[in-house]
Amino acid sequence: MQAASRESYAAARQRLDAYAGQTEADRISATGDELGSVAGLLRREPRLRRALSDPARAGEDRAALLESLLGDKVGDDARALLGVLVSGRWSAPSELLEGTERLGVEALLASADRAGDLGEVEDELFRFGQVVAADAELSNTLSDPIAPVAQRAELTGALLSGKANPVTVKLVEVALAGFGGRSFSGALTRLVELAADRRDRQVAYVTVAAPLAEEEEQRLGRKLTELYGREVTVKQTVDPNVLGGLRVQIGSDLYDGTILRRLTDTRNALARS
């Protein structure tokens, strides 16, 4: 997002956080669903996106336009948040869509946080991503952009029914819809990071040949926390192909100390000599 859009989103996010701090989890979750529905409407209606982000119209007029269109299809809480969002300045219609999608996701995460389940949701999203990545057929099915989202959501709902937090199931559906224009796997990764960020943490994706023992994982987490000055959550992926050592990625930072990387570097050095 450009600066003007970031400011408009920040104002709506501040309003959401104040609302979530004094509202029950189920009600926040319902508001998140409504925000997501409006994001879906904006995705389908480019002319509406343009009208609601038109800098030539006053913010109050844009908010009134959206309210007249929605009527009683969303609750008062969602309407109030959308009013703050739409009345702000947006650098592009696509950034209004991005902000609406993001606010809906943050509302769902806030509901899990309010219920004390946010850490669980974060872990479930990551583990489901691993399950999907390990099954090529499932991965292809869920990533197929031609298949209707509702059809794929029915499949993920069946897979997660009784096994995952309801908020996790809803966020998986958000990922299926291509949250932020990302692929399914990319959207899941981003949702994990947003869940961690709400808990004031960063995520370290650690790839190893064999699972780290709990004590090793905790020790690595402590070292990374010291290095980054912020609590770091370790997410392990086991890949026998790395042979040994570990690869750690935090944001754009990558440390690759795997045996595979060393062998590759050695081969490349020999080839150049």
Helices and strands as residue ranges (DSSP letters): H 3-20, H 25-44, H 46-52, H 59-70, H 76-87, H 93-114, H 118-133, H 136-143, H 149-160, H 166-176, G 179-181, H 184-198, E 202-208, H 214-228, E 232-238, G 240-242, E 246-250, E 253-256, H 259-272
